[in-house]
Amino acid sequence: MAITFHEEDLPSQDLFSDGPIAVDTEAMGLHPGRDRLCLVQLSDGSGNEHLVRFSPGSDYAAPNLKALLGDPDRLKLYHFARFDIAIMRHYLGIMAAPLYCTRTASRLVRTYTDRHGLKELVKELLGTDINKQQQTSDWGGPELSDAQRDYAASDVRYLHALKEKLDVRLQREGRMALAQSCFDFLPARAELDLAGWPETDIFAHS
């Protein structure tokens, strides 16, 4: 297993094998229009992770990263897709879809719990403990610590295996089609967030 660090862009799209690619982001906060995108993490499930860091004042050109994430034939795996695709849409100008969201899938099949965080999901489905200590650290500093890099990589390390486990449950409970409809809607949900409707249910009667 190796974690490879890149500044401002991937050197090539050829770093990844064919098939789904796991994606996560780190930012200065949870408001895509306010908080700066600092890091994009990627893994093809082979056991290697790639981290792309953006500096303050970055123009977010990143042609190789954008081509990879914008590929309509490559499935992107997220844990909380709504945030990740919104902040990448805002800063990178691309919609990183089609997608699969493990948190959304978890909510559809793990209805016996309200704990749908990545740590809980990896523990229950894969039997592995992951360290989330760096979750609220400063991702915009001049250097990322080894602990931050390890944490960031772990956010994409398990998504392929989680998808396999969650798909079994979605099929078992007859909710695969419903899950796919939710995944298909998430880009529109992200656009609504960016356009100013983050909490409003526009489908509600009042």
Phi, psi and chi 1 to 4 in degrees:
 res  aa     phi    psi   chi1   chi2   chi3   chi4
   1 MET       -  134.4 -177.9 -176.0   72.1      -
   2 ALA  -137.4  142.8      -      -      -      -
   3 ILE  -110.6  120.3  -59.5  171.7      -      -
   4 THR  -111.7  131.8  -53.0      -      -      -
   5 PHE  -105.6  135.3 -169.0   73.9      -      -
   6 HIS  -131.4  148.0  -48.3  -80.0      -      -
   7 GLU  -104.1  123.1  -65.2  -78.9    4.4      -
   8 GLU    74.6  -22.7  -57.7  -64.4  -28.5      -
   9 ASP  -170.7  163.6 -164.6   10.3      -      -
  10 LEU   -75.8  145.4  -65.3  166.7      -      -
  11 PRO   -70.2  -23.1   24.6  -33.7      -      -
  12 SER  -167.1  153.3  169.0      -      -      -
  13 GLN   -76.3  -15.8  -65.6 -177.0   60.7      -
  14 ASP   -74.4    3.4  -61.9  -27.0      -      -
  15 LEU   -70.9  -15.3  -62.1  171.6      -      -
  16 PHE  -119.6  143.9  -54.6   95.4      -      -
  17 SER   -76.4  169.2   60.3      -      -      -
  18 ASP   -66.7  160.0  -66.0  -23.6      -      -
  19 GLY   107.1 -174.3      -      -      -      -
  20 PRO   -60.0  148.2  -21.9   32.8      -      -
  21 ILE  -126.0  130.2 -174.7  162.2      -      -
  22 ALA   -80.6  137.9      -      -      -      -
  23 VAL  -136.4  141.2 -173.8      -      -      -
  24 ASP  -147.5  165.8 -170.7   50.9      -      -
  25 THR  -135.2  156.2   62.2      -      -      -
  26 GLU  -126.4  139.7  -56.0  -61.4  -19.7      -
  27 ALA  -140.9  176.7      -      -      -      -
  28 MET   -77.1   -7.5  -70.1  -58.7  -65.0      -
  29 GLY  -179.7 -165.2      -      -      -      -
  30 LEU  -109.7   17.2  -63.2  176.6      -      -
  31 HIS  -114.9  103.2  -62.6  -84.1      -      -
  32 PRO   -56.4  -33.4  -26.9   35.8      -      -
  33 GLY   -80.4  -13.2      -      -      -      -
  34 ARG  -111.8  -41.5  177.9 -165.5   70.6 -172.7
  35 ASP   -98.3  134.1  -61.8  -39.2      -      -
  36 ARG   -72.6  136.9  178.4  168.4   64.2   85.4
  37 LEU   -73.6  122.8  173.4   64.5      -      -
  38 CYS  -107.7  -33.4  -59.4      -      -      -
  39 LEU  -150.4  140.9 -164.7   71.4      -      -
  40 VAL  -123.2  127.3  176.4      -      -      -
  41 GLN  -109.4  143.5  -53.6   99.3  -84.2      -
  42 LEU  -142.7  148.0  -51.1  109.3      -      -
  43 SER  -152.6  141.4  172.6      -      -      -
  44 ASP   -96.3    8.5   61.5    7.6      -      -
  45 GLY    89.4    3.3      -      -      -      -
  46 SER   -82.8   -7.7   66.3      -      -      -
  47 GLY   105.1   -3.4      -      -      -      -
  48 ASN  -110.3  142.7  -60.9  -44.7      -      -
  49 GLU  -123.6  146.3  -64.6   88.2   32.6      -
  50 HIS  -121.6  132.4  -67.4  -94.4      -      -
  51 LEU  -115.2  126.9  -46.0 -179.1      -      -
  52 VAL  -113.3  115.3 -179.8      -      -      -
  53 ARG  -101.8  140.9 -175.3  174.4   69.9  162.7
  54 PHE  -112.6  132.1  -65.0   98.7      -      -
  55 SER   -85.3  162.3   60.7      -      -      -
  56 PRO   -57.5  136.2  -23.5   34.0      -      -
  57 GLY    82.7    5.0      -      -      -      -
  58 SER   -59.4  146.7  173.4      -      -      -
  59 ASP   -90.4   -1.9   62.2    3.0      -      -
  60 TYR    53.3   38.2  -65.0   96.4      -      -
  61 ALA   -65.4  -57.8      -      -      -      -
  62 ALA    36.9   60.0      -      -      -      -
  63 PRO   -61.5  -37.6   20.6  -32.7      -      -
  64 ASN   -69.5  -42.6  -68.9  -37.7      -      -
  65 LEU   -63.1  -44.3  178.7   63.7      -      -
  66 LYS   -63.9  -39.6  -71.0 -179.5 -178.9  179.7
  67 ALA   -64.4  -40.3      -      -      -      -
  68 LEU   -65.8  -49.6  178.3   71.3      -      -
  69 LEU   -73.3  -26.8  -66.6  176.1      -      -
  70 GLY   -88.3   -0.3      -      -      -      -
  71 ASP   -65.6  115.1 -176.5  -10.6      -      -
  72 PRO   -71.5  -10.3   27.7  -34.9      -      -
  73 ASP   -98.5   -0.4  -63.6  -39.3      -      -
  74 ARG  -113.8  122.2 -173.2 -172.2  -74.7  -94.1
  75 LEU   -72.5  134.5 -178.1   67.5      -      -
  76 LYS  -106.8  132.1  -88.8   68.2   73.4  171.9
  77 LEU  -104.4  130.7  -48.1  179.7      -      -
  78 TYR  -130.9  164.8  -57.4   91.2      -      -
  79 HIS   -97.3  -41.7  179.7   63.0      -      -
  80 PHE  -128.6   79.2 -175.7   41.8      -      -
  81 ALA   -59.6  -35.6      -      -      -      -
  82 ARG   -53.0  -45.3  177.9  177.7  173.0  180.0
  83 PHE   -74.1  -47.4  174.0   78.6      -      -
  84 ASP   -61.2  -45.5  -66.3  -38.7      -      -
  85 ILE   -71.9  -28.8   62.3  175.0      -      -
  86 ALA   -68.7  -46.2      -      -      -      -
  87 ILE   -70.9  -32.7 -161.5  163.3      -      -
  88 MET   -71.8  -34.1  -70.9 -169.0  -68.7      -
  89 ARG   -61.6  -42.6  176.3   67.4  163.2  167.6
  90 HIS   -67.9  -44.4 -177.0   77.3      -      -
  91 TYR   -95.0  -36.4  -75.9   95.4      -      -
  92 LEU   -96.2  -16.3  -61.8  176.0      -      -
  93 GLY    74.7   18.4      -      -      -      -
  94 ILE  -126.7  154.7   50.3  100.8      -      -
  95 MET  -102.3  109.0 -178.1   55.1   72.6      -
  96 ALA   -83.6   73.2      -      -      -      -
  97 ALA  -134.3  168.4      -      -      -      -
  98 PRO   -66.8  161.0   27.8  -36.7      -      -
  99 LEU  -142.5  165.1   63.2   87.8      -      -
 100 TYR  -136.2  131.5 -176.7  105.3      -      -
 101 CYS  -117.1  115.3  178.7      -      -      -
 102 THR   -68.3  -30.6   57.2      -      -      -
 103 ARG   -67.8  -43.1 -170.8 -178.5 -173.3   96.2
 104 THR   -62.9  -45.1  -58.5      -      -      -
 105 ALA   -60.5  -41.1      -      -      -      -
 106 SER   -60.8  -42.6  175.1      -      -      -
 107 ARG   -64.1  -28.5  -73.0 -177.8  176.3  -85.0
 108 LEU   -80.3  -26.8  -72.5  171.5      -      -
 109 VAL  -118.8  -20.0  -66.5      -      -      -
 110 ARG  -102.7   56.7  -64.5  173.7   68.3 -112.3
 111 THR   -75.4   -2.8   49.1      -      -      -
 112 TYR   -85.1    1.2   48.7   81.4      -      -
 113 THR  -145.6  157.9 -179.6      -      -      -
 114 ASP  -108.1   13.9   61.2   -3.8      -      -
 115 ARG  -102.4   98.4  -61.7  173.6   68.3   84.8
 116 HIS  -118.6   16.6  -59.0  -76.5      -      -
 117 GLY   -67.4  159.8      -      -      -      -
 118 LEU   -60.0  -40.4 -175.8   62.8      -      -
 119 LYS   -59.0  -47.3 -178.5  178.1  177.4   64.6
 120 GLU   -66.6  -38.5  -70.2   76.8   25.7      -
 121 LEU   -67.6  -45.0 -154.6   51.2      -      -
 122 VAL   -64.8  -38.3  169.8      -      -      -
 123 LYS   -64.3  -48.4  175.8   63.5  174.7  176.9
 124 GLU   -72.5  -46.7  179.6 -175.5  -34.8      -
 125 LEU   -86.3  -27.9  -60.5 -172.5      -      -
 126 LEU  -116.9   -8.8  -56.7  179.3      -      -
 127 GLY    68.7   29.1      -      -      -      -
 128 THR  -124.0  137.1  -60.2      -      -      -
 129 ASP   -93.0  131.1  -79.7  -50.6      -      -
 130 ILE  -118.0  147.9   57.1  175.8      -      -
 131 ASN   -91.1  120.9 -171.6  -23.7      -      -
 132 LYS  -107.2   19.1  -58.3  -67.5  -76.0 -176.0
 133 GLN   -59.1  -34.6  -94.4 -168.6  -37.6      -
 134 GLN   -85.8    5.0  -62.5  -61.8  -41.4      -
 135 GLN   -55.4  -39.5 -173.7  171.7   26.1      -
 136 THR  -106.0   25.7   55.4      -      -      -
 137 SER   -82.4  172.6   62.3      -      -      -
 138 ASP   -81.3  107.7  178.6   10.4      -      -
 139 TRP   -88.3   -2.9  -66.9   99.5      -      -
 140 GLY  -101.7    5.9      -      -      -      -
 141 GLY   -70.2  169.5      -      -      -      -
 142 PRO   -68.5  -22.8   22.9  -33.0      -      -
 143 GLU  -136.8  144.8  -62.1  -70.3  -21.9      -
 144 LEU  -101.8  131.5  -66.4 -176.2      -      -
 145 SER   -71.4  164.7   67.8      -      -      -
 146 ASP   -60.2  -36.8  -71.8  -18.0      -      -
 147 ALA   -64.7  -40.1      -      -      -      -
 148 GLN   -65.4  -41.9  -75.6  179.3  -56.7      -
 149 ARG   -64.5  -42.6  -65.4 -172.6 -170.8 -156.6
 150 ASP   -63.3  -42.6  -71.9  -18.5      -      -
 151 TYR   -61.9  -48.0  165.2   81.1      -      -
 152 ALA   -59.9  -42.2      -      -      -      -
 153 ALA   -65.3  -36.7      -      -      -      -
 154 SER   -66.2  -22.0   73.6      -      -      -
 155 ASP   -70.0  -18.8  -85.7   -5.7      -      -
 156 VAL  -113.9   -8.4  -68.3      -      -      -
 157 ARG   -65.6  -31.2 -175.0  171.7  -62.3  147.5
 158 TYR  -109.0    0.9  -56.6  100.5      -      -
 159 LEU   -68.5  -35.1  -63.3 -172.8      -      -
 160 HIS   -63.5  -45.3  -71.3   79.8      -      -
 161 ALA   -66.8  -36.9      -      -      -      -
 162 LEU   -64.5  -41.2  -73.6  177.4      -      -
 163 LYS   -57.5  -44.1  179.3 -177.4 -177.2  -59.9
 164 GLU   -59.3  -46.1  -70.5 -175.7   12.1      -
 165 LYS   -66.3  -42.9  -63.3  -72.9 -171.7  179.4
 166 LEU   -69.8  -35.1  -70.6  164.6      -      -
 167 ASP   -61.3  -38.7  -80.3   -8.0      -      -
 168 VAL   -59.3  -43.8  170.8      -      -      -
 169 ARG   -71.8  -38.5  -63.8 -163.8 -175.7 -167.4
 170 LEU   -61.2  -41.9  -73.2  167.8      -      -
 171 GLN   -65.0  -44.7  -68.2  -77.5    9.7      -
 172 ARG   -59.7  -40.1 -173.8 -171.4   74.3 -168.1
 173 GLU   -91.3    2.7  -59.0  -57.6  -40.3      -
 174 GLY    68.6   33.1      -      -      -      -
 175 ARG  -120.1   15.4  -66.0  172.9 -175.7  162.1
 176 MET   -64.5  -44.6 -176.8   62.9   81.2      -
 177 ALA   -64.8  -38.5      -      -      -      -
 178 LEU   -64.8  -42.2 -179.4   59.5      -      -
 179 ALA   -61.0  -43.9      -      -      -      -
 180 GLN   -62.3  -38.5 -172.3   59.2   55.2      -
 181 SER   -63.5  -38.4  -65.3      -      -      -
 182 CYS   -65.1  -44.8  -68.0      -      -      -
 183 PHE   -60.7  -41.3  -57.6  151.6      -      -
 184 ASP   -65.2  -29.5  -67.7  -17.2      -      -
 185 PHE   -82.3  -21.2  176.5   69.6      -      -
 186 LEU   -56.9  -38.5  -84.8  167.6      -      -
 187 PRO   -57.6  -39.1  -29.8   38.9      -      -
 188 ALA   -67.8  -37.5      -      -      -      -
 189 ARG   -62.4  -40.5  175.7   65.3  -92.2 -176.3
 190 ALA   -65.7  -40.2      -      -      -      -
 191 GLU   -63.6  -38.4  -65.7  -78.2   13.9      -
 192 LEU   -62.6  -41.4  -75.6  167.1      -      -
 193 ASP   -58.3  -47.7  -70.4  -17.1      -      -
 194 LEU   -68.6  -29.0  -68.3  172.3      -      -
 195 ALA   -84.6   -5.1      -      -      -      -
 196 GLY   112.8   10.7      -      -      -      -
 197 TRP  -117.7   56.6  -73.0  -85.8      -      -
 198 PRO   -70.6  -32.6   26.2  -35.2      -      -
 199 GLU  -114.5  -12.9  -57.3  -58.7  -28.9      -
 200 THR   -80.4  131.4  -56.3      -      -      -
 201 ASP   -87.3   99.3  179.6    1.3      -      -
 202 ILE   -72.2   -8.5   63.3  168.2      -      -
 203 PHE   -93.1   -7.0  -58.0  104.8      -      -
 204 ALA   -70.7  154.2      -      -      -      -
 205 HIS   -68.5  -35.2 -178.9  -95.7      -      -
 206 SER  -144.2      -   60.1      -      -      -
